[in-house]
Amino acid sequence: MKSISAVALITAATASQAISSDRYITDELHVPMRSGQGNEFRILHRGLPSGTKLTLLQDSPDTGWAQVRTPGGEEGWVRRQYLESEPVAKLKLEKAEERLRHIESLQGNLGGEVRRLEEENGQLSTALKTEQARAEQLSKELKELKSLSADAVALNQRHQKLLNQHELLKQKQSMNEAEIQRLSSSDTQKWYMYGALSVLMGAILAMIAPHFRPRKRNSEWAN
């Protein structure tokens, strides 16, 4: 008998060991919480509502009672049959509804965000097309400027060449004019010399011409 009692005590002690887990009041209306394991113990809380979350301190399957702690920190014993490992249907429904509202809110926010992103994407696409058109216009203008710049360089080079040719022609013209003046001065001097020689020759001829006339004979003079 003593050995059987010892085994029973050990089993009860093992069954009554502390368990760190949560339990929930079942779908009963109110569950009293007592100061001990039995209906004869003082009631500490007359009405734990259905779905109340409790912290399980000890579980005694042999007595059918469990020691729990309320969210407010009050400790006591309740019947194990009123405890569930998972929230009751009411709490599950409330959580499901809350989660659904949260998802719907997220969907609404996502919908608004999607619309905002679509509008922003449209604006960016329009801006991109505008910038592409502007880039093409600038590229075209750059090509035209390069072409004009090349033409301007060519024209400037041609202008410089013409200026050089003009200077060469002016120098050549000046040289020709100087040569003409020199030749003209030389011809004038020649004509002066020729005139002077002609006058001199005429004077000489006039001086010597009488000496070349024939003399008359005396008989002819006599007759």
NORNOR-V976637 format. One line per field, one symbol per residue. ss: DSSP state (~ for helix, > for strand, _ for the rest). phi: phi as a letter, one per 40 degrees, with the letter a starting at -180 (. if undefined). burial: + if it has 9 or more other ideal C-beta (glycine too) atoms within 8 Angstrom, else -. Layout:
BEGIN
ss: ???
phi: ???
burial: ???
END
This chain:
BEGIN
ss: _~~~~~~~~~~~~~~__>>>>>>>>____>>>>>________>>>>>>>___>>>>>>>>____>>>>>_____>>>>>~~~>>____~~~~~~~~~~~~~~~~~~~~~~~~~~~~~~~~~~~~~~~~~~~~~~~~~~~~~~~~~~~~~~~~~~~~~~~~~~~~~~~~~~~~~~~~~~~~~~~~~~~~~~~~~~~~~~~~~~~~~~~~~~~~_____~~~~~_
phi: .cccccccccccccccccbcabbbcccccabcbbcaciccccccacacccgccbcccabbcccgbacbbcdcgcbabbccccbbcbdcdcccccccccccccccccccccccccccccccccccccccccccccccccccccccccccccccccccccccccccccccccccccccccccccccccccccccccccccccccccccccccccccccccccccc
burial: ----------++--+-------++++---+++++------+-+-+--+-+++++++++++----++++-+---+-+++++-+++--++-+++--+--------------------------------------------------------------------------------------------------------------------------------
END
